[in-house]
Amino acid sequence: MRRSQATDARKKDTREKIELGGLIAKAGLRYEKRALLLGLLIDASHRIKGNDAERARLTAIGAEAFGRDGE
């Protein structure tokens, strides 16, 4: 039973990573260097902490991008 739970957890983790990679591609950043991508994400993380307006602005941008593709 433990092996099944570990397998399920691994599958879930893998699926989440694939989805996150898809977001990078959707944003048009597929061919950027990994260090740049990580820097962008760290910077965004710092900017949205305690900044509801920035969080809302970025959420609206993402929602619009999803809406264009019907997702």
URPE-V873016 format. One record per pair of residues at least 24 apart in sequence whose C-alpha atoms are under 10 Angstrom apart, sorted by the first residue. I is the first residue (numbers start at 1). J is the second residue. Records with the same first field share a line. If there is no record, write none. Layout:
BEGIN
I: J / J
END
This chain:
BEGIN
23: 62
26: 65 / 66 / 69
27: 62 / 65
END
